[in-house]
Amino acid sequence: MGVKSNGIACTVLFLLGQSPIFPLCFSAANQPHNSRKLTHPTSDNRLGSSAVFQVQGNVYPLGHYTVSLNIGYPSKIFDLDIDSGSDLTWVQCDAPCQGCTKPRDQLYKPNNNVVQCSDQLCSRIHLPTSSQCSAPDEQCDYEVEYADNGVSTGVLVRDFIPLQLTNGSVILPRVVFGCGYDQKFSGPTSPPSTAGVLGLGSGKASILSQLHSLGLTRNVVGHCLSGQGGGYLFFGDDLVPSSGVIWTPMLSSSSDSEMRYSSGPAELFFNGKPSNAKGLEVIFDSGSSYTYFNSKAYQAIVDLVTNDLKGTQLTRATEDPSLPICWKGAKPFKSLRDVKSYFKPFALSFAKRKNVLLQLPPEAYLIVTKHGNVCIGILNGDEVGLEDLNIIGDISLQDKIVIYDNEKQQIGWVSSNCDRLPNVDRDFDDVFSLPYAANFDVLADS
């Protein structure tokens, strides 16, 4: 969950049928006017195109990547962490709350659109052990529990999310998401700077799955996170390169409540040579800023890097609190360009596909801090309660198009310039400077 720099987002989704701790009083919902430029999705309206979002943020110092999502009619913009480690999208509810998110100007106010327990989507994502709806007309509450012990609690709502597709169509689907009123954050006590989380998982609660069930996009999601900051995110397969992508099978999940983009087993290599870290099941998680390995693999990484630095000018910077293991040089480093020549590349080799490698050059596991030191952005997952989970976070996913193809059950990646969109006939800036991107409402009749 990308609400803090060390956040992890492998999630278990619980939907509860209990009443919330605050009363919900709503007025009639606003309904959109018809427009020639709007396309209302129906079962016969199979557009088969993609929706693209501009990404903001970085690994350090912000610690998260976000997109701005238009919600409602008239639409309001919400900045959300992108999180491939969870399914449910949620925004902060305009209601009494505990652990509220920071941007008080980005609150969602329901309008007679709370999802009831009888709703098909609610029933599909209920776990048998947590199905506590006592009547079908009760509101469908949710609780999302993240692997870093963060929790979001709220009620499910259904509202319009206007999207412009790469084929030029503008669609106005109604999708289900969470209106969160209580948030619990692990680590730093302050709430996140975003309004909520955009869940990119493949469970039925995700917006991607809902768009796919409406026939609007392929069940494919991808992101390209720039090492310089920013990038883009897409639903659908229009931006998937036709060649050069390295694919590995996606491990199947046992239930909708445990949907993770995982692949394995994998073996860790250092400078082209195998290490003693083998049999690693790895999870691709854009909601985690850094990469995490189990204690055995982590210690192997630290030993390999530390031993390789012997005889260099780098010495341990124990006074730098940015990350657990840092080094300093004769003078402060300004960027990774100043220091990456000291470090060797890692790689993950996936056993299920021969010669399939996820390359991790120095810039995919190092940061330069504000103190001018270089630190390892690979951390010990056991220390944050991840047990044997191995998380490939944003730091290792930068400057790659990463694709989660839920239809073919495979994960792919290819090095790319994340400052420019592939497979489109417009420049990156042109796509996001359309009037729609700034204000969807101008496309609708008043």
Secondary structure, DSSP 8 states (H G I E B T S, - for coil): -TTSTT----EEEE---S--SS-------------TTEE---TT------EEEEEEEETTTT-EEEEEEEETTTTEEEEEEEETT----EEEBSS--BS--S-TT--B---S-B-BTTSHHHHHH--GGG---SSTTSB-EEEEEETTS-EEEEEEEEEE--EEBTTS-EE--EEEEEEEEEEE-SSSSS--SSSEEEE--SSTTSHHHHHHHTTSS-SEEEEEE-TTS-EEEEESSTTS-SS--EEEE----SSGGG---EEEEEEEEETTEE-S--SEEEEE-TT-SSEEE-HHHHHHHHHHHHHHTTTSS-EE-TT--SSSSEEE-SS---SGGGTGGGS--EEEEETTSTTEEEEE-GGGTEEE-TTS-EEE-EEEGGGGT-TT-EEE-HHHHBTEEEEEETTTTEEEEEE--TTS-SS-SS-HHHHTTSHHHH-GGGGS--
